[in-house]
């Protein structure tokens, strides 16, 4: 199958999601610098502002994903790039906290369809044996962006202040929208850079994958599925850990003795460097073995244990505690590629978009809870111990639910396979 798909689409998808993640995650650096003082933001309001993005993200997932699946992911993401770039730049220009609240919420609304739309787009271009790696290269935009953003944002805040950080980091999304429009096609049939034979081979392979999947009538039927409900709950709990970590890591590090914003930036990038390495390894072996489950729940469990260990050490040994935070960060990111491959492999194409959007919506709700509650616990307790326990518990429950949910889907797959074999044997018997 055409290798050009990897060179053409994956870098574009990676950069696009990187820019989306840049403009949502840099708020943590604004909060850790002079933003709160300049705008008179209290600790409770700062938690609300950090989490409002995810509330907007929660409400508009499904309509956006439905449009991407039935109309055009390419068009939706083009306009999203322009709008979120503008809103990110506007964050650096506000002097009114009420306007900032509106901007943070609207940024979530604009970005809400990007993740499901990208996953839908990649599922139309990459087969089952490639999908975990394709998803991982997309989601690598998350830790890879925070890696360089942490360093860059530290220097920008130090050199020019938090306002210019937001403005300079928001502008590239608007420019990139036009590269996206030129280079991306919604499906193989639209691509002029593929031969007719390559288009046909790819489309036949993708259609063949759908043959073994039991039809689901509509979104409502898919949403009632036990597997989908469990995956929604699992992803919400997982996201509590991830976004509590992402939004508040700069503040956790900056609270250490003799720590300035530049040092904070460098140290905050380290967990994401390890996350990139572990994500690539997990997705590679997930595609090789096609055993998705073992590349999801063990990592979540490791993340939970690492958070708990960091809590136990507390402030007595910053560097050992920091090493455990590195392990927690890498472990939380590792399962993304295999996890989203599971969804496209257990549900038919007509409801995949809605299911991904629903699961991602509940993830956004978990992200809202994670970023808000972690900030609230930090502010009310005057330390980080309670938030570590909260994130550890969420990841532990997520690991347990993964085992149950994927066990259910494996059983469904086994029944389908048995039925298929039975039908073939019956057919052979009739011919005899």
C-alpha positions in Angstrom: 0.0 0.0 0.0 1.1 3.6 -0.8 3.9 4.7 1.6 3.3 8.2 0.5 0.3 8.4 2.8 2.7 8.4 5.8 4.9 11.2 4.4 2.0 13.3 3.1 -0.6 13.1 5.9 1.1 12.2 9.2 3.4 15.3 9.4 0.5 17.6 8.6 -1.8 15.9 11.2 1.0 16.0 13.7 1.7 19.8 13.2 -2.1 20.6 13.2 -2.7 18.8 16.5 0.5 20.3 18.0 -0.8 23.8 17.3 -4.1 22.9 18.9 -2.4 21.6 22.0 0.0 24.5 22.2 -2.9 27.0 22.4 -4.7 25.1 25.1 -1.8 24.1 27.3 0.2 27.3 27.4 -2.4 28.7 29.9 -0.5 26.8 32.6 2.5 28.9 32.0 0.4 32.1 31.9 -1.0 31.1 35.3 2.5 30.3 36.7 3.8 33.7 35.6 2.4 37.2 36.1 -1.1 36.7 34.6 -2.9 36.1 37.8 -1.4 39.3 39.4 -2.0 41.5 36.4 -5.7 40.5 36.0 -6.3 40.1 39.7 -7.2 36.4 39.4 -7.7 34.4 42.6 -6.6 30.8 43.0 -10.2 29.6 42.6 -10.8 31.7 39.5 -7.5 30.5 38.0 -8.7 26.9 38.4 -12.0 27.8 36.7 -10.2 29.5 33.8 -7.9 26.5 33.4 -10.8 24.1 33.2 -13.4 26.2 31.3 -11.7 25.2 28.0 -12.8 21.6 28.6 -16.4 22.6 29.4 -16.6 24.2 25.9 -14.8 21.2 24.5 -17.4 18.9 26.1 -20.6 20.4 24.6 -19.7 20.5 20.9 -17.8 17.3 20.3 -20.6 15.2 18.7 -22.0 17.9 16.3 -18.5 18.5 15.1 -17.6 14.9 14.7 -20.9 14.2 12.8 -20.1 17.0 10.4 -16.6 15.7 9.9 -17.9 12.2 9.2 -20.7 13.1 6.9 -19.4 16.3 5.3 -15.7 17.3 5.5 -13.1 16.9 8.2 -10.8 19.0 6.0 -13.1 22.0 5.9 -14.0 21.8 9.6 -10.4 21.8 10.7 -9.4 24.6 8.3 -11.9 27.0 10.0 -11.0 25.7 13.4 -7.3 26.5 12.9 -8.1 30.1 12.0 -10.6 30.6 14.9 -8.5 29.0 17.6 -5.4 30.9 16.5 -7.4 34.2 16.8 -8.8 33.3 20.2 -5.3 32.3 21.5 -3.9 35.6 20.4 -6.8 37.4 22.0 -5.9 35.8 25.3 -2.8 37.9 25.4 -4.7 41.1 24.7 -7.4 41.0 27.4 -7.6 43.3 30.4 -11.0 42.0 31.6 -11.4 38.7 33.5 -15.0 38.3 32.2 -13.8 38.5 28.6 -11.0 36.0 29.4 -13.7 33.6 30.7 -15.6 33.9 27.4 -12.4 33.4 25.4 -11.3 30.2 27.3 -14.8 28.7 26.8 -14.9 29.6 23.1 -11.4 28.2 22.6 -12.8 24.9 23.9 -15.8 25.1 21.5 -13.6 25.8 18.5 -11.1 23.0 19.2 -13.8 20.4 20.3 -14.1 18.7 16.9 -10.4 18.6 16.1 -9.4 15.4 17.9 -12.4 13.2 16.7 -12.2 14.7 13.2 -8.5 13.8 13.0 -9.1 10.3 14.2 -12.0 9.8 11.7 -9.7 11.2 8.9 -6.9 8.8 9.7 -9.3 5.8 10.0 -10.1 6.5 6.3 -6.4 6.5 5.3 -4.8 3.7 7.4 -5.7 0.1 7.9 -6.1 -1.9 11.2 -2.4 -3.0 11.1 -1.3 0.7 10.8 -3.9 2.5 12.9 -2.3 2.5 16.3 0.9 4.0 14.9 -1.1 6.6 12.8 -3.1 7.6 15.9 0.0 7.8 18.0 1.8 10.1 15.5 -1.2 12.3 15.7 -1.4 12.3 19.5 2.4 12.8 19.8 1.5 16.4 19.0 0.4 16.5 22.6 3.5 15.6 24.6 5.9 16.7 21.8 4.3 20.1 21.8 4.4 20.5 25.6 8.1 19.4 25.4 9.2 22.4 23.3 6.4 24.7 24.5 7.6 24.3 28.1 11.0 25.6 27.1 9.9 28.2 24.7 7.1 29.6 26.9 9.5 29.9 29.8 11.9 32.0 27.7 9.0 34.1 26.1 7.5 34.9 29.5 10.9 35.8 30.9 11.8 38.0 27.9 8.5 39.6 26.9 5.8 38.7 29.5 2.8 36.4 29.4 0.9 38.6 26.9 3.4 38.2 24.1 3.7 34.5 24.9 0.0 34.0 24.0 0.1 36.3 20.9 3.3 34.7 19.4 2.1 31.2 20.1 -1.4 31.8 18.7 -0.4 33.3 15.3 1.1 30.1 13.7 -2.3 28.3 13.7 -3.8 30.9 11.3 -0.9 30.6 8.9 -0.9 26.8 9.1 -4.6 26.6 8.1 -3.7 27.4 4.5 -1.0 24.6 4.4 -3.6 22.2 5.8 -6.1 23.1 3.1 -3.6 22.6 0.3 -2.1 19.3 1.5 -5.0 17.3 3.0 -7.8 15.3 1.3 -10.9 13.8 3.1 -10.5 10.4 1.6 -8.2 8.4 -0.8 -10.6 8.9 -3.7 -10.0 12.7 -3.6 -6.2 12.4 -3.7 -4.5 13.4 -7.0 -1.2 12.2 -5.5 -2.3 8.5 -5.4 -2.5 6.3 -8.5 -5.8 4.7 -9.3 -4.4 1.3 -8.3 -3.3 2.6 -4.9 -6.7 4.2 -4.2 -8.5 1.0 -5.1 -6.2 -1.3 -3.0 -6.6 1.0 0.0 -10.3 1.4 -0.2 -10.8 -2.4 -0.7 -8.7 -3.1 2.4 -10.7 -0.6 4.5 -14.0 -2.0 3.3 -12.9 -5.6 4.1 -12.2 -4.6 7.7 -15.8 -3.6 8.1 -17.1 -7.0 7.1 -16.4 -8.7 10.5 -18.0 -5.9 12.5 -21.6 -6.3 13.6 -23.8 -3.5 12.3 -25.1 -0.9 14.7 -28.3 0.9 13.7 -27.5 4.5 14.8 -25.6 6.7 17.3 -28.3 6.1 20.0 -27.8 2.3 19.8 -24.0 2.7 19.9 -24.2 5.1 22.9 -26.2 2.5 24.8 -23.5 -0.2 24.2 -21.9 -1.4 27.4 -18.5 -1.2 25.9 -19.0 2.4 24.8 -20.3 3.4 28.2 -17.4 1.7 30.0 -14.9 3.4 27.6 -16.5 6.8 28.3 -16.0 6.3 32.0 -12.5 5.0 31.6 -11.4 7.9 29.4 -13.0 10.5 31.8 -11.0 9.1 34.7 -7.8 8.8 32.6 -8.2 12.4 31.5 -8.5 13.6 35.1 -4.9 12.4 35.6 -3.6 13.7 32.3 -5.0 17.2 32.4 -4.5 17.7 36.2 -0.8 16.9 35.4 -0.6 19.1 32.2 -2.3 22.2 33.6 -0.5 22.2 37.0 2.9 20.7 36.4 4.5 24.1 35.9 3.1 25.3 39.2 4.2 22.0 41.0 7.8 22.5 39.8 7.9 26.3 40.4 7.0 25.7 44.0 10.4 24.0 44.6 13.2 26.0 46.3 15.3 28.3 44.1 13.1 27.7 41.0 12.6 30.4 38.3 10.3 30.3 35.3 13.1 29.3 32.8 14.2 26.4 35.0 10.6 25.4 35.4 10.2 25.4 31.6 13.2 23.1 31.1 12.1 20.7 33.9 8.5 20.6 32.8 9.6 19.4 29.3 11.3 16.3 30.6 8.2 14.1 31.3 7.0 14.8 27.7 10.3 13.7 26.2 10.0 10.3 27.8 6.3 10.2 26.9 7.2 10.5 23.2 9.6 7.6 23.4 7.2 5.3 25.3 4.2 6.3 23.0 6.1 5.3 19.9 7.2 1.9 21.4 3.7 1.1 22.7 2.0 1.9 19.4 4.6 -0.1 17.4 4.2 -3.3 19.5 0.4 -2.8 19.6 0.2 -2.9 15.8 2.6 -5.8 15.6 0.6 -8.0 18.1 -2.8 -6.4 17.5 -3.3 -6.9 21.3 -4.5 -3.5 22.3 -5.5 -4.1 25.9 -2.0 -4.9 27.2 -0.7 -1.6 25.9 -3.4 0.4 27.8 -4.2 -0.7 31.4 -0.7 -1.6 32.6 0.5 1.9 31.8 -2.4 3.5 33.6 -1.6 1.4 36.6 2.0 2.5 36.5 0.9 6.1 36.3 -1.3 5.7 39.4 1.5 4.0 41.4 4.0 6.8 40.4 1.6 9.5 41.5 1.1 7.8 44.8 4.8 7.3 45.3 5.4 11.0 44.6 2.8 11.9 47.2 4.5 9.6 49.8 7.8 11.3 49.2 6.2 14.7 49.4 8.5 17.7 49.6 11.3 15.9 51.4 13.2 14.9 48.2 12.2 17.1 45.2 14.3 15.2 42.7 13.1 11.7 43.6 9.5 13.1 43.5 10.2 14.6 40.1 11.5 11.3 38.7 8.2 9.7 39.7 6.3 12.5 38.0 8.3 11.8 34.9 7.3 8.1 35.1 3.7 9.1 35.7 3.6 11.5 32.7 5.2 9.0 30.3 2.9 6.2 31.5 -0.3 8.3 31.1 0.5 9.2 27.5 1.7 5.7 26.3 -1.7 4.1 25.7 -3.3 6.8 23.4 -2.6 5.1 20.1 -3.8 1.6 21.1 -6.8 3.0 22.9 -8.2 4.9 20.0 -7.5 2.0 17.7 -9.8 -0.2 19.9 -12.8 2.1 19.2 -12.5 1.9 15.4 -12.0 -1.9 15.5 -15.0 -2.8 17.6 -17.6 -0.5 16.0 -18.9 -0.1 12.5 -17.9 2.9 10.4 -21.5 4.4 10.5 -21.2 5.1 14.3 -17.5 5.4 14.8 -17.5 9.2 14.6 -20.2 9.5 17.2 -18.6 7.0 19.5 -15.2 8.7 19.3 -16.9 12.1 19.9 -18.9 10.8 22.9 -15.8 9.1 24.5 -13.7 12.2 23.9 -16.5 14.4 25.3 -16.5 12.4 28.5 -12.7 12.8 28.4 -13.2 16.5 28.2 -15.5 16.4 31.2 -12.8 14.4 33.1 -10.2 17.0 31.9 -12.5 19.8 33.3 -12.7 18.0 36.6 -9.0 17.2 36.6 -7.8 20.7 35.9 -10.4 22.4 38.2 -10.2 20.0 41.2 -6.4 19.7 41.1 -6.2 23.5 41.1 -8.8 23.8 43.9 -7.0 21.2 46.0 -3.7 22.9 45.6 -5.2 26.2 46.6 -7.2 25.1 49.6 -4.7 22.7 51.1 -1.7 24.8 50.4 0.2 21.8 49.0 0.1 19.2 46.3 -0.4 16.0 48.2 -4.2 15.9 47.9 -4.1 16.4 44.2 -1.5 13.6 43.8 -3.9 11.2 45.6 -6.8 12.4 43.5 -4.9 11.8 40.2 -3.5 8.4 41.4 -7.0 7.2 42.3 -8.5 8.3 39.0 -5.8 6.5 37.0 -6.2 3.3 39.1 -9.9 3.2 38.5 -9.3 3.8 34.8 -6.9 0.8 34.6 -9.5 -1.5 36.2 -12.3 -0.3 33.9 -10.1 -0.8 30.8 -9.7 -4.5 31.8 -13.4 -4.9 32.1 -14.3 -3.0 28.9 -11.8 -4.5 26.6 -12.6 -8.0 27.9 -16.2 -7.4 26.9 -15.1 -6.3 23.4 -12.8 -9.3 23.1 -15.7 -11.6 24.0 -17.9 -9.9 21.3 -15.1 -10.3 18.8 -14.7 -14.0 19.7 -18.5 -14.6 19.2 -18.4 -12.9 15.8 -15.4 -15.0 14.8 -17.0 -18.2 16.0 -20.2 -17.4 14.1 -18.1 -16.6 10.9 -16.3 -19.9 11.2 -19.6 -21.8 11.8 -21.1 -20.2 8.7 -18.1 -21.2 6.6 -18.2 -24.8 7.9 -21.9 -24.9 7.1 -21.3 -23.6 3.6 -18.6 -26.3 3.1 -20.9 -29.0 4.3 -23.7 -27.9 2.0 -21.3 -28.0 -1.0 -20.3 -31.5 -0.1 
